[in-house]
Amino acid sequence: MPKNPFKIAFFELEPWEKEYFRRSLKGCRMQFIDEHLSEDNVKQVKDAGAIGVFIYSLVSKKVLDRLPGLKLIVTLSTGFDHIDLKECKRRGITVCNVPHYGENTVAEHTFALILNLTRKIHKAYERTSRGDFSVEGLRGIDLRGKTIGVVGTGNIGQHVIRIAKGFEMNVIAYDKFKSLKLAKSLGFSHISFGYLLKNSDIITLHVPYSKATHHLINKKAISKMKNGALIINTARGGIIETSALLNGLKSGKIGGAGLDVLEEECFIKEEKQILSRHFMKECDLKTVLQNHILLKQDNVIITPHNAFNSWEALHRILDTTILSISSFLKKKPVNVL
């Protein structure tokens, strides 16, 4: 540790996050600014050796010019396009991010949606909350022996596969980048997208949103699906064409949908962004949900982009950031961009 306490200025933190850093970084001097970092308030932290920011803090050349002693930037996010990396490199400033934090969290929420649909838990709860304990219309289906098609075998998709194997499901998967080693170790089959559509009882989406994945599930794709198949989306809303999904649900081609994301959502770069008061000023998810026609479908479950939101996932963000700071001070930096 340096002889003089290393000063870190944090921006955009909740009260519990501030306390967590105070307990974990006792050898450092900390300053907390509730707003995001900007050219207007950077003068308040001009003597900082490090700054901790989120995606609303634009770390530009002008901001860096006013932080002459800056040695480290930690962003409490996976994304980093709010930071001028080229300028940081030129100045010898280390920049670290949080590469992973919610893979198992999102995978668990995926199965929460699946189980709600297959066992009609949401309907049973709504009925019993009214004092009605009848079971008519609540008969579900087993997951054991069913085929789940996992679209995208990245970190989240891999966790979904592990959970599915625990339910003794047959797992097939599609990914643009195939890994035979991964398929063998997790016990699933790499197949074509068309085969997955035709043979899956449940299809779950775990790919990033891009031009290539925009409306990946469209009218044509749905026409190839197994009659009565379920579709789950905890990735990005634009991967599914909403009108095609609605038509598939109404015709019975799709047996049900579990959605944590909607096509009409405001643009979301980073899941933790949803928890920020800045995001709430920009985007009213409540209005999006209230006005959405999918809410009125009896065989659809919608959650408010909440798959990432567990205490453990949020603590992993803080723990990764603490590790990045501690490792930097020991001259062994990690999570460097």
C-alpha positions, 0 to 999 in steps of 0.5 A: 500500500502507498504511504499516503492513503490512496484516494478513490472518488466514487460516483453514482453509488447507492448508500449500501454500496458506499458502506460496502466499499468503506468496509472493504477498502479501509486502507484507502481514502474515499470520496463519494459523489452522488451524481455521475462524473462530468466536466462540472463536478470533476474539480471536486475530485481533482486530487484523486488517484482513482475513480470508480464510475458507472456508464453515465459518467463520461470519462473524456479527454477534457475530464482527464485533463482535470485529473492530473494525478489519476492512475486508475479508473474502475467502471462498475459495469461490463461495458466501457464505451463511456471511457476514452480508452485511447487517451487513458492508454496514452496517459498510462492510466489503467482501466478495469471493468467487471467482465462477468457478474450475472451469468448464473443469475440470469440462467436461474431466472430463465428457469423461474420463467420456464417453471412458471409456465410449465407448472402454472405457478403464477395462475395458482398463486393468483387463484389461491390469493383470492381464497380459491383452492381449486385445481381446475386448469392448473395441470402442468407438464414435466421438464424431464425428457423434454427437449430444450433448445438453447440459442447461444452457448456463452456464459449464460447459455452454459449455466442454462444447459447445466440446470437443464441437465439437472432436470434430466432434459434433452439439450440441443444448442445453436451457436454461431461459434461451435465448441465440440469440447464444450458440447462434450463436457456439458453433454449437449448437441450442437445443431443448426438453427432450423433443427433447433426450431423444429425439435425443441419443446422449449426455446430459450434465447441467450445471444446479444442483440445485433443486426444479425440477431434482430428479429431472429425469432420472426414469422418464418422461424415461428412457422418452423417451431414445434406446435405448442412450444414455449419460448423464453427471452431473458436476453434482449427484446429485439431478438423476437419480432413482437407481432410474429410472437403475438400471432403465434400465441393467438394461433396456438403455434406457440404454447406460451412465452416467458419474457424478461425483455420487450422489443419496445423497451428503452435502449439498455446497455447494461442491466445495472443501468435499470437500477440507476435514478438517471435511467428512471428519468430517461425511461419509464418501463412502467408505461412500456409494460402497462401499454403492452398487448402481451400483458393481456395474453393468458399464456404469457409471463412478463417480468420487468427486465429483472433477471440480473437483479439478485443481491449476489450479482450486485455484490459480485460487481462490488467484489470485482471492483474491490479486487481490481483496486486491491490488485492495482495497489499491489502492482498486479492489476486484473480485469484490465481493458 
